[in-house]
Amino acid sequence: MYSYALLEAGCHYLIQEKEDAPIHLIQVGLETDYCVLVTRFSDEESMEWKKKTDPIFDILELLSDDKIKDWQAIYNKDAYNYEEEDDE
């Protein structure tokens, strides 16, 4: 079992918080003595504080800068298309 204490600020990770839970893309934005500020990317972006001792079932991958650029191109394109549909 892993914890949020292993994650580095500024990095993007694919994690699974519980064994049967879906995989999430997160970014650690800020680290304090006891907590980390995590941005979770799903249908909508959300930020939440996690204790460093909070468990993570699996840290699947630390994403490279190239993979993040590829993901951002897809994520931003989908967000743009969604906004256009709302305007109609």
N, C-alpha and C positions, 0 to 999 in steps of 0.2 A: 504494500500500500504506500502510495506517495502522498505528499502534502504540498500546499501552495508555497511553502518555504523553499522548495527546490527551483521555483520559477524565477527568472530574471526580468527586471523591469525593462521595458522597451521591446521585449520579444513576443512573438506570436507562437502559440502552441495549439495543437489539436489534442484535446483531452476528453476523457470519459470519466465523469465524476463517480458514477456507480456502475457496477458490472453490466447491467442490462440497459443503461441509460444511452441516449443518443450521443454522438460525437459532436463536440462544440469547438469552434475556433474562438480563442480568447487572446487578448493582449494584456500584459501586465503593465500598467501605466505608472504606478507609484508604489513604493515600498516604504513602510514605517517599521518601527521596532517589532510590532506584533501583527501587522496586517499588510495586505496588498490590495490595491485598487485594480479591479479586473474589468475590462470591457469585453462583453460577450457579443459576438456577431451572429445574429439569427435573422429572422425576418426584419427585425428592428434591432438597432444597437442599444445595448443597455450597460450601465455601469453599476458595479456593486463592490462592497468591501468584503473581503474574505480574511478570516484568521489564517495566519501562516500554518497553524496546526490543523486546519480543516482538511479532511482526507480527499484524495483524488485516486480513483481506482487505477487509472492508467494515463500516463503521459505518452501519447502515441508518437508525437513528432514535434520538434522545434522547426518551424518553417524558415527556409532561407529567404534572403531579400528578394531573389528572383521569383520564388513561389508567391511571395506576398504581392509583388507587382502584378503577376498574372491574376491572382485572386482579386486584387483591387480593380483591375480592368473589368472583370466579370461582375463584381459586386456593384460597382458604380454604374455600369451599363444597365443592370437589372433595376437599380433604384431610379435611374433616369426614365426607363420604359414604364415603370410603375407610376411615376409622376405624370407622364404624358397621358396615360389611361384615365387618371383622375380628372384631368382637365377637359376631357371630352363630354 
